[in-house]
Amino acid sequence: MRALRLARVAAEAEGLRLRERMRRTAMRAAFGIVAMGFLAAAVVFAHVAAWFWLRVAWEAQYAALIVAGADLLLAILLALLAARSSPGRIELEALAVRRRAIDSATSTLAFSALAMQLLRLFTSLLSRRRSRE
C-alpha cells in the first residue's frame, strides 16, 4: 500500500516538474520570438547605416564582408545566451521528491518481496512438517 502511495507521489512530482519545464520553455520561446522581431528590425537599420558608412571608406565588397562578420559574431553570442538556461527551483525540488519517492517505493517493494519469499518458505516448511507427522 505504501509503495503505491509513493509511486503516486513520484508521478505527481514528475508531472509538476514537466509542467514547470514546459512553462519555462514556453516563456523562453515567447520572449525569444519578440526579441527576434526587434533584433531583425535593429539589424536591418544597422546594416543600412553600416553599409553607407563603410562604402565611404572602402569598396563595396569589403563593406559587405565586415557587416557579414559582425552578423556572425552577433548570431554566435545570441545562440550562446539562448542555450544557457538552468532549471528553476520548483523543477529541481519536484525532481528531488520524485527521486526520493521512487527510492522509498523500491526499498518498500524489495522488503515486501523478501517478506513474501520468507512467508512462502515458512509455509512450505510447516506443510512438510505436518505431512511427516
Secondary structure, 3 states (H helix, E strand, C coil): CHHHHHHHHHHHHHHHHHHHHHHHHHHHHHHHHHHHHHHHHHHHHHHHHHHHHHHHHCCHHHHHHHHHHHHHHHHHHHHHHHHCCCCCHHHHHHHHHHHHHHHHHHHHHHHHHHHHHHHHHHHHHHHHHHHHC
